[in-house]
Protein backbone atom coordinates (compact mmCIF):
# COMPACT_ATOMS: atom_id res chain seq x y z
CA UNK A 1 0.00 0.00 0.00
CA UNK A 2 1.16 3.50 -0.75
CA UNK A 3 1.95 5.85 2.07
CA UNK A 4 4.47 7.92 3.97
CA UNK A 5 7.03 6.45 6.34
CA UNK A 6 8.58 8.60 9.01
CA UNK A 7 11.43 7.49 11.22
CA UNK A 8 12.28 7.37 14.00
CA UNK A 9 8.96 7.50 15.84
CA UNK A 10 10.63 8.78 19.00
CA UNK A 11 13.94 10.59 19.24
CA UNK A 12 15.85 12.04 22.16
CA UNK A 13 18.55 14.60 21.64
CA UNK A 14 20.98 16.41 23.83
CA UNK A 15 21.21 20.16 23.53
CA UNK A 16 23.66 21.21 20.86
CA UNK A 17 23.20 18.14 18.68
CA UNK A 18 21.82 18.06 15.18
CA UNK A 19 19.28 15.35 14.40
CA UNK A 20 17.78 14.22 11.11
CA UNK A 21 14.22 12.98 10.71
CA UNK A 22 13.53 10.71 7.78
CA UNK A 23 10.48 10.94 5.48
CA UNK A 24 9.90 8.59 2.55
CA UNK A 25 6.80 8.37 0.32
CA UNK A 26 5.78 5.90 -2.37
CA UNK A 27 2.71 7.78 -3.56
CA UNK A 28 4.52 9.34 -6.54
CA UNK A 29 3.63 12.77 -5.18
CA UNK A 30 5.58 15.75 -6.43
CA UNK A 31 5.25 17.91 -3.31
CA UNK A 32 6.44 17.15 0.20
CA UNK A 33 6.11 19.12 3.42
CA UNK A 34 7.33 19.27 6.99
CA UNK A 35 5.07 20.54 9.76
CA UNK A 36 5.72 21.07 13.43
CA UNK A 37 3.06 20.60 16.12
CA UNK A 38 3.42 21.80 19.71
CA UNK A 39 1.14 20.44 22.47
CA UNK A 40 -2.45 21.62 22.11
CA UNK A 41 -1.61 23.56 18.97
CA UNK A 42 -2.20 23.36 15.26
CA UNK A 43 0.42 22.51 12.68
CA UNK A 44 2.94 25.05 11.41
CA UNK A 45 4.80 24.72 8.12
CA UNK A 46 8.59 24.42 8.33
CA UNK A 47 9.65 23.68 4.72
CA UNK A 48 8.07 22.38 1.55
CA UNK A 49 9.29 21.15 -1.80
CA UNK A 50 7.42 20.93 -5.09
CA UNK A 51 10.15 19.30 -7.19
CA UNK A 52 13.46 17.54 -6.72
CA UNK A 53 16.40 19.79 -5.82
CA UNK A 54 14.13 22.68 -4.92
CA UNK A 55 12.52 23.64 -1.61
CA UNK A 56 10.99 26.70 0.02
CA UNK A 57 10.87 28.02 3.56
CA UNK A 58 7.62 27.88 5.43
CA UNK A 59 6.57 30.00 8.38
CA UNK A 60 9.07 28.65 10.92
CA UNK A 61 12.17 27.56 8.95
CA UNK A 62 14.78 29.04 11.28
CA UNK A 63 16.96 26.32 12.85
CA UNK A 64 15.89 23.67 10.34
CA UNK A 65 17.31 22.43 7.04
CA UNK A 66 16.04 20.05 4.36
CA UNK A 67 17.15 18.39 1.16
CA UNK A 68 15.25 16.88 -1.76
CA UNK A 69 17.64 14.78 -3.78
CA UNK A 70 15.03 12.17 -4.70
CA UNK A 71 11.33 12.51 -5.36
CA UNK A 72 10.55 9.94 -2.67
CA UNK A 73 12.60 11.43 0.14
CA UNK A 74 12.52 14.70 2.10
CA UNK A 75 14.66 14.51 5.27
CA UNK A 76 14.50 17.25 7.89
CA UNK A 77 17.51 18.23 10.00
CA UNK A 78 16.85 19.94 13.30
CA UNK A 79 20.00 21.92 13.98
CA UNK A 80 21.45 23.18 17.22
CA UNK A 81 20.30 26.64 16.15
CA UNK A 82 16.67 25.66 16.75
CA UNK A 83 16.01 27.13 20.18
CA UNK A 84 13.05 24.99 21.17
CA UNK A 85 13.09 21.79 19.12
CA UNK A 86 10.97 19.58 21.40
CA UNK A 87 7.83 18.95 19.33
CA UNK A 88 5.90 16.49 17.17
CA UNK A 89 7.04 16.58 13.53
CA UNK A 90 4.76 15.54 10.70
CA UNK A 91 5.78 14.93 7.12
CA UNK A 92 3.22 15.07 4.32
CA UNK A 93 3.01 14.79 0.55
CA UNK A 94 0.56 15.78 -2.18
CA UNK A 95 0.10 16.25 -5.86
CA UNK A 96 0.56 19.80 -7.07
CA UNK A 97 -2.67 21.58 -7.93
CA UNK A 98 -3.32 22.88 -11.39
CA UNK A 99 -6.45 24.75 -12.28
CA UNK A 100 -9.36 25.55 -10.06
CA UNK A 101 -10.51 22.08 -9.18
CA UNK A 102 -8.05 21.89 -6.44
CA UNK A 103 -8.42 19.20 -3.84
CA UNK A 104 -5.00 17.63 -3.81
CA UNK A 105 -5.19 16.27 -0.33
CA UNK A 106 -2.16 16.15 1.92
CA UNK A 107 -1.32 12.63 3.04
CA UNK A 108 0.53 12.57 6.35
CA UNK A 109 2.99 10.22 7.94
CA UNK A 110 2.60 8.94 11.50
CA UNK A 111 4.95 11.58 12.89
CA UNK A 112 8.21 11.76 14.82
CA UNK A 113 8.31 12.97 18.40
CA UNK A 114 11.53 14.77 19.26
CA UNK A 115 12.50 15.47 22.86
CA UNK A 116 15.52 17.54 23.82
CA UNK A 117 17.04 16.48 27.13
CA UNK B 1 -4.09 38.08 12.14
CA UNK B 2 -5.20 34.49 12.44
CA UNK B 3 -6.04 33.00 9.08
CA UNK B 4 -7.98 30.09 10.57
CA UNK B 5 -9.92 30.45 13.80
CA UNK B 6 -11.45 27.57 15.71
CA UNK B 7 -13.20 29.04 18.73
CA UNK B 8 -14.09 25.81 20.52
CA UNK B 9 -11.09 24.37 22.38
CA UNK B 10 -13.17 21.41 23.55
CA UNK B 11 -16.60 19.92 22.98
CA UNK B 12 -18.46 17.13 24.74
CA UNK B 13 -21.28 15.35 22.92
CA UNK B 14 -23.46 12.34 23.64
CA UNK B 15 -23.07 9.38 21.35
CA UNK B 16 -25.45 9.40 18.36
CA UNK B 17 -25.99 13.15 18.53
CA UNK B 18 -24.92 15.48 15.71
CA UNK B 19 -22.10 17.92 16.39
CA UNK B 20 -20.94 21.08 14.65
CA UNK B 21 -17.32 22.20 14.87
CA UNK B 22 -16.79 25.86 14.02
CA UNK B 23 -14.18 27.29 11.68
CA UNK B 24 -13.80 30.79 10.30
CA UNK B 25 -11.11 31.86 7.90
CA UNK B 26 -9.54 35.02 6.59
CA UNK B 27 -8.23 35.43 3.06
CA UNK B 28 -8.28 37.97 0.26
CA UNK B 29 -7.70 35.30 -2.39
CA UNK B 30 -10.57 34.29 -4.66
CA UNK B 31 -9.15 30.81 -5.09
CA UNK B 32 -8.71 28.81 -1.92
CA UNK B 33 -9.55 25.48 -0.41
CA UNK B 34 -10.75 24.43 3.02
CA UNK B 35 -9.94 21.12 4.64
CA UNK B 36 -10.87 19.28 7.81
CA UNK B 37 -8.51 16.76 9.37
CA UNK B 38 -8.98 14.44 12.34
CA UNK B 39 -6.08 13.66 14.68
CA UNK B 40 -6.63 10.70 17.05
CA UNK B 41 -4.41 10.30 20.10
CA UNK B 42 -1.96 8.27 18.01
CA UNK B 43 -1.02 11.47 16.21
CA UNK B 44 -1.61 10.77 12.53
CA UNK B 45 -3.64 13.28 10.55
CA UNK B 46 -6.66 11.83 8.75
CA UNK B 47 -8.29 13.78 5.94
CA UNK B 48 -12.06 14.11 6.31
CA UNK B 49 -13.48 16.56 3.82
CA UNK B 50 -12.62 19.35 1.35
CA UNK B 51 -14.45 22.44 0.05
CA UNK B 52 -13.15 24.56 -2.80
CA UNK B 53 -13.93 28.26 -2.91
CA UNK B 54 -15.66 27.86 -6.27
CA UNK B 55 -17.75 24.88 -5.21
CA UNK B 56 -21.38 25.90 -5.08
CA UNK B 57 -22.61 22.89 -3.16
CA UNK B 58 -21.59 22.01 0.37
CA UNK B 59 -19.22 19.05 0.47
CA UNK B 60 -20.35 15.77 2.01
CA UNK B 61 -18.43 12.59 2.81
CA UNK B 62 -20.45 9.94 4.58
CA UNK B 63 -21.29 11.22 8.09
CA UNK B 64 -19.27 14.40 7.49
CA UNK B 65 -20.59 17.51 5.83
CA UNK B 66 -19.14 20.98 5.50
CA UNK B 67 -21.42 23.95 6.04
CA UNK B 68 -19.74 26.48 3.74
CA UNK B 69 -20.91 30.09 4.11
CA UNK B 70 -18.62 32.06 1.83
CA UNK B 71 -19.91 35.53 2.68
CA UNK B 72 -19.38 34.85 6.37
CA UNK B 73 -16.03 33.13 5.68
CA UNK B 74 -17.12 30.14 7.66
CA UNK B 75 -16.57 26.42 7.01
CA UNK B 76 -18.10 24.45 9.85
CA UNK B 77 -17.80 20.67 10.04
CA UNK B 78 -20.95 18.74 10.85
CA UNK B 79 -20.69 15.16 12.08
CA UNK B 80 -23.98 13.33 12.09
CA UNK B 81 -24.75 10.43 14.43
CA UNK B 82 -21.52 10.71 16.41
CA UNK B 83 -19.69 7.58 17.47
CA UNK B 84 -17.22 6.88 20.27
CA UNK B 85 -14.46 6.58 17.66
CA UNK B 86 -15.04 10.21 16.67
CA UNK B 87 -13.29 11.34 19.87
CA UNK B 88 -10.17 13.16 18.62
CA UNK B 89 -8.71 16.56 17.78
CA UNK B 90 -10.21 18.17 14.71
CA UNK B 91 -8.35 20.74 12.64
CA UNK B 92 -9.63 23.14 10.03
CA UNK B 93 -7.07 24.20 7.43
CA UNK B 94 -6.91 26.48 4.40
CA UNK B 95 -4.91 26.47 1.19
CA UNK B 96 -4.54 29.79 -0.61
CA UNK B 97 -3.94 29.88 -4.36
CA UNK B 98 -2.67 26.97 -6.39
CA UNK B 99 0.39 24.81 -6.61
CA UNK B 100 1.80 23.25 -3.49
CA UNK B 101 -0.78 22.53 -0.83
CA UNK B 102 0.65 24.84 1.80
CA UNK B 103 -2.00 24.51 4.45
CA UNK B 104 -2.54 26.91 7.32
CA UNK B 105 -4.10 25.16 10.29
CA UNK B 106 -6.32 26.34 13.09
CA UNK B 107 -5.65 25.54 16.75
CA UNK B 108 -8.01 22.62 16.74
CA UNK B 109 -11.06 21.44 18.69
CA UNK B 110 -10.88 18.44 21.00
CA UNK B 111 -14.10 16.46 20.58
CA UNK B 112 -15.11 13.95 23.22
CA UNK B 113 -18.02 11.60 22.59
CA UNK B 114 -19.68 10.32 25.74
CA UNK B 115 -21.46 6.93 25.79
Interface residues (C-beta under 8 A of the other chain):
Chain A: X31 X33 X35 X40 X41 X42 X43 X44 X45 X48 X50 X56 X58 X88 X90 X92 X94 X96 X97 X98 X99 X100 X101 X102 X103 X104 X105 X106 X107 X108 X109 X110 X111 X113
Chain B: X4 X31 X33 X35 X42 X43 X44 X45 X47 X50 X52 X54 X91 X93 X95 X98 X99 X100 X101 X102 X103 X104 X105 X106 X107 X108
